[in-house]
Each structure stands twice: as C-alpha cells, then as structure tokens.
C-alpha cells in the first residue's frame, strides 16, 4: 500500500510506504529510484527485489563479489569490493552467510558496527574452503568445506568489505591447474546452492555481474519504541490498529498491524480488519463449523443440533439429544455429592468440636479424679452417665418430665435403659473453684445408705454444669410428705455441705425425727 496518489509498483516490485518513488511519496531515507522497470535504493544504488513490511526485510542484489585468480603461467588478477548502507538498513545476520568458493581459499569479511554510545568498532569473520584435486570437490549442493564453505555473518552491520585469497603454503600449481580462481561474497543463505562447476570456473563473478541476492533488515527509526512513542506526529506507527516493535538487529523500531488486522501501519487508516471467513484467509484461519467475522478476530461455532470440542480444528458432529439432560443430571449429581461431602465434613467437625468440649467440661468438673477412683474400686456405688444417656432418659429434658423448678436448677423424671426411674437434677450454676470438694461430696453422698436420705446414683460431668442423678421418690417431695402427715412437727434439715446447700427440696439430704 503506497501513499495515496503515489505509484505502488516499479516493474514487478511493490513499493509500499514508507518506501516510495517521487517527491512526497516516501519517508527519508526510503527513496526508491525506478529505472527501466527496475527498482533501486536511492541511498546505495543496489537493485531491489522485494520489500516486506510485516517482517521488516528488503531483498536486494549485492553486486560486490571479491575474487582472486592465480594462473599457472604466473599471471594474477583480483577484485576487492564492499557494500555501504545508510543507518536505517542492516545486513541480516539470520538470513545471510559469508561464502567461500575455491581450493585453499580464505574468505574474509570485515564490517563496522556500533556499540554503546554509538561508538564504532570493526568486526570480522572468515571461512576456509579446501580441495587437493578435482575429485575432492563435493558433488552435493551443500557447502561442506570441500571446494565451498559458509559461515555466519555478524549482526548490526551497515557496511562491510569482502576479500578472497589463496592461502600460501597450501595453494600450488596442481590446484591452480584445475581451480585457478577463488570467490567470496555475502549472500542469502536460502538462495545459494553449490555446484562443483563453480570451483572450476573463472567467470563466476562476471556471471553474477548484477549481484547475488542479499537480505537487509530495515527500521523506520533508530530509537526504541518507548522513545518513539513520545515523538508525537513524528511517530511512524500512524495506523489506529498498529503496534511498535523493537528490532533485534541493531537499534531501531518498526511497525506492524495488530493481530487480526492487515495493511500498512505507516499510513493513517492503513490497518484494516482481516475477514478470516473469506478466501484466501480461510486456510490461515480454520473453521470446521459456521465462521463469523468480528472486528480484529472471528468466531467459529457448530450449527444447531451439532457439537464439537473445538470447531476451529475438530469437525462438528450431530449432538446427542439427551446430552443436555445428561449434562444437567451430571452437574446436579456432582453438586449434591459436593453438598453431602461438605455436610459430612461439617458434621464431623462439629462432632469433634463437641467431643473436645465435653472432654474439657469433664476434666473441669473433676471427672478424671472420679474416674480414677471408680477404676481403682475406691468407689463402686456411683455411675458416670453421658449426656446422651440422660437426654434419652428424660426425653431430651422435655417439660412434661419436669418434677420441679427452682432458682438453681430444674428436676426431671428420668427412665434409664433398665427401666429404673430416677430423678435428674440439671443445675444452672457451678463454682469451678470447688471442683475437688464437689467430687468428694458426691462420693460421700453416693455411699450414704439411709431410709431418710435420698440416694445419689450418679452424675454427668461432660457438661458445663454437672447433672446429678438421684433415686426417685414417687410420693412427691419429702417436704410435701411431712406437711401432709405431721403439721405439728417441724423437720430439722441438715445439709451435707455448703456446696450442695442450694439443692431443691427433692434432693435435700435430711434426717427426720
């Protein structure tokens, strides 16, 4: 895409902007001279074969081939030549090679590059080709060293000179008799294919008088993208959907259209959307289903009733009509399973938390002391109940089982597994500082056996406030019995200890006259 109003071709060569022919059609130093349908870089005079905006390359003909001929009659001739480019063009170090043709031939290339602070210094590279007679010359198209050899070319080079010379001490009349001339040049690696006739030839340079293909890297500016983006109108990436690229072969930057767009990033409006769904783009952007172009991209989907895991690469197949139902059922089962797992984990966590809490209360209420005394047979009249035992006995402390309620607790009627009826006292408060004393008192109380004393059968210590279990008095409280039968006589209540003094009447331990 040339600048509007400017020629976009010279012969068979397309001339896209920033290159151009004629005033106002190019950006310095990308002027192209068009002479007899041949394009030439105005800054160097080399013939242009192709210009590529996307990868920032330009193919030219390099007419500079160094040669040296040493004939057996003693006559010699040689040619030393080089190429000089402007600062916006560099010899590609990835696409070109230094090539040496001949027997006992040393090829040398010397270039100039720039380091930090734009300091110039020379760089050099060389390669050596060898053969002792014509039968040693390689018959393949590869440069393997026998009559031809290649080596890489240094990077960040804008100018270079090549030299070809016979190596003294190795070159002799025998070699000169069948291969008097040697050649060295820098050329495009993919272009050059070796032929053994080149070693025997004396006119290789004249045969390629127009030059050998050479690939140049070019930049639109010598600064970095960061520096160039601050240049305002001088910034070369003018298209809306374009991006800046820092080059690797020397300092500088160039521009490309963003992904999904194509065209010329150096012109305003130059980057246009690629229609990936129309030829010839379909081969580059595959779709096995229905293709739909979008701005800077495209989508690919299967028709109704068909499916594919990736319609861009996998053909669509007829979908299972029950697939959606199966998917829903699968998801539902997965969710239910996940919820069950979460519930089970939560229940297990709560169970462990409750067990830990019960153990803390058990230890806090002197359970370990009482347990060891029971296990050592020091106490055999007292039973330690679990909270679950007493919940079952009292129907989870149901109100219908209440026998009495006071300021310090509630009494329930309970029925144990062996159908024995008991009275269960659920107190409200407990002094943790009197734990040892409390344990000793319930031991004493459990061992007391008197017809006028309510007997303590056991206790539950795995709750915050201990629960006591007494034998059940079926005819109401002792207080009620005395009031009914003997109103004239007052009983003498004798509490067992201060820590149990707040027990309701039903559990007071007394000796009546």
PyMOL commands that set and color helices and strands:
alter all, ss='L'
color gray80, all
select helices_A, chain A and resi 116-118+134-136+173-178+197-200+204-207+225-228+232-234+281-283+323-364+367-375+387-393+399-401+432-447+478-485+498-500+505-507
alter helices_A, ss='H'
color red, helices_A
select strands_A, chain A and resi 9-10+13-14+32-35+38-41+47-52+57-62+66-70+76-79+81-84+89-91+96-101+105-114+120-129+148-152+159-166+181-188+212-218+242-246+253-257+261-263+271-273+290-294+297-301+306-307+317-318+383-384+402-406+409-415+421-427+456-460+467-471
alter strands_A, ss='S'
color yellow, strands_A
deselect
rebuild
show_as cartoon
